[in-house]
Amino acid sequence: MNPIDGGLLLLRIVVGLTIIAHGVNHARTLEGTGRWFAKVGFRGAEMQARLSVVTEVGAGLLMVLGFLTPLAAAAIVATMTVAAGSIHRFNGFFVFRKGEGVEYVNVLAWVAFVIAWTGGGEYTLDEAVGIQFGNMWNLLIGIGGFAAGIAQLALFWRRPVPNETAKS
């Protein structure tokens, strides 16, 4: 086994299963996830919660399988960009800080970006069926993940204003 392709396989599996688990957790408490999305500033919070579940489980599964790998990775990049921009950036860098900093979502976003850019390696369904986007397209798809996350934030998220009665 080529160590680079083996390493990409391992990264795809770990990142994919992590994202699937996150999506399944959101699905188990979908109503609560929708209420939480509303609380942290998302418009259309119920729709956002459902889309989050579909994106996380779907992109995670595609990542594990190595099918449409750059697109799956870009979806993960977008999801982590939204998480970083809407929640985690206000809590500093480190994940152990109250409210969890950007550390965790930052690493997942950049690992997914690198996988989008490099492709998933030899041990993918993409390779088995002959799907290749090409290095330039892979890079643009990865960058598109960041752009999609920023667009979602711009369209659907506003930082909540603290309740005036809560200040009293």
C-alpha positions in Angstrom: 0.0 0.0 0.0 1.3 3.4 -1.0 1.6 5.4 2.2 0.1 8.6 0.7 -2.9 6.7 -0.6 -3.2 4.8 2.7 -2.9 8.1 4.7 -5.7 9.7 2.5 -7.9 6.6 3.1 -7.4 6.8 6.8 -8.1 10.6 6.9 -11.2 10.1 4.7 -12.5 7.5 7.1 -11.8 9.4 10.3 -13.2 12.7 9.0 -16.1 11.1 7.3 -17.2 9.0 10.3 -16.8 12.0 12.6 -19.0 14.1 10.4 -21.6 11.3 10.1 -21.7 11.0 13.9 -22.2 14.7 14.2 -25.1 14.6 11.7 -26.7 11.6 13.4 -26.5 13.4 16.7 -28.3 16.4 15.1 -30.9 14.1 13.6 -31.6 12.4 17.0 -32.6 15.7 18.5 -33.8 17.5 15.3 -36.4 19.7 17.0 -33.9 20.7 19.6 -31.2 21.3 17.0 -33.7 23.6 15.1 -34.4 25.6 18.3 -30.6 25.8 19.0 -30.0 27.0 15.5 -32.6 29.8 16.0 -31.1 30.7 19.3 -27.6 31.2 17.8 -29.0 33.4 15.0 -30.0 31.3 12.0 -33.0 32.3 9.9 -35.1 29.3 8.8 -33.6 27.4 11.7 -35.7 24.3 11.2 -34.7 24.1 7.5 -31.1 24.8 8.4 -31.2 21.9 11.0 -32.6 19.5 8.4 -30.1 20.6 5.8 -27.3 20.3 8.3 -28.2 16.6 9.0 -28.5 15.8 5.3 -25.2 17.5 4.5 -23.2 16.0 7.4 -24.5 12.5 6.9 -24.3 12.6 3.1 -20.9 14.3 2.8 -19.5 12.0 5.6 -20.7 8.9 3.8 -19.4 10.1 0.4 -16.1 10.9 2.1 -15.7 7.5 3.6 -16.6 5.8 0.3 -14.4 8.2 -1.6 -17.2 9.0 -4.1 -17.3 12.5 -5.5 -14.6 13.1 -3.0 -13.8 16.8 -3.7 -17.5 17.7 -3.5 -18.0 15.8 -0.3 -14.9 17.4 1.2 -16.1 20.9 0.0 -19.4 20.2 1.8 -17.5 19.5 5.0 -15.4 22.6 4.5 -18.6 24.7 4.1 -20.2 23.1 7.2 -17.1 23.8 9.4 -16.8 27.3 8.0 -20.4 28.0 9.1 -19.7 26.4 12.5 -16.6 28.5 12.9 -18.2 31.7 11.7 -21.4 31.5 13.7 -20.4 29.9 17.0 -16.9 29.0 17.7 -15.0 32.2 16.7 -16.5 34.1 19.6 -15.0 31.6 22.0 -11.3 32.0 21.1 -9.1 29.3 19.6 -9.0 26.4 22.0 -11.7 23.8 22.0 -11.5 23.5 25.8 -12.6 27.1 26.4 -16.1 27.7 27.5 -18.4 27.5 24.4 -15.6 25.7 22.5 -13.2 27.7 20.3 -12.4 27.3 16.6 -9.6 24.7 17.1 -11.7 21.6 16.3 -13.8 23.0 13.4 -10.7 24.7 12.0 -8.8 21.4 11.8 -11.7 19.5 10.2 -12.2 22.3 7.7 -8.5 22.3 6.6 -8.2 18.5 6.5 -11.3 18.4 4.3 -9.9 21.2 2.1 -6.7 19.3 1.6 -8.6 16.2 0.7 -10.7 18.2 -1.8 -7.5 19.6 -3.3 -5.6 16.3 -3.5 -8.5 14.0 -4.2 -9.1 11.0 -2.1 -6.3 8.8 -3.3 -6.2 5.5 -5.0 -8.5 3.7 -2.6 -11.7 5.4 -3.6 -14.9 4.7 -5.6 -13.8 7.7 -7.7 -10.7 5.8 -8.7 -12.7 2.6 -9.3 -15.2 4.2 -11.7 -12.8 6.7 -13.3 -14.0 10.0 -11.8 -11.3 12.6 -11.9 -11.9 16.3 -11.7 -8.3 17.3 -12.1 -6.0 19.2 -9.7 -7.2 22.7 -10.7 -10.9 21.8 -10.4 -10.2 20.0 -7.1 -8.6 23.2 -5.7 -11.5 25.4 -7.0 -14.0 23.0 -5.5 -12.2 23.1 -2.1 -12.1 27.0 -2.2 -15.8 26.8 -3.2 -16.5 25.0 0.1 -15.2 28.1 2.0 -17.2 30.4 -0.3 -20.4 28.3 0.2 -19.9 28.5 4.0 -19.4 32.3 3.9 -22.5 32.7 1.6 -24.6 30.6 4.0 -23.5 32.8 6.9 -24.2 36.0 4.9 -27.7 34.8 3.8 -29.0 32.9 6.9 -27.1 34.0 10.0 -27.1 37.1 12.1 -25.3 37.3 15.5 -28.0 37.3 18.1 -28.4 40.5 20.1 -28.5 39.7 23.9 -31.9 40.1 25.3 -32.2 43.4 27.1 -34.1 41.8 30.0 -31.3 39.3 30.5 -28.9 42.2 31.2 -31.0 43.4 34.2 
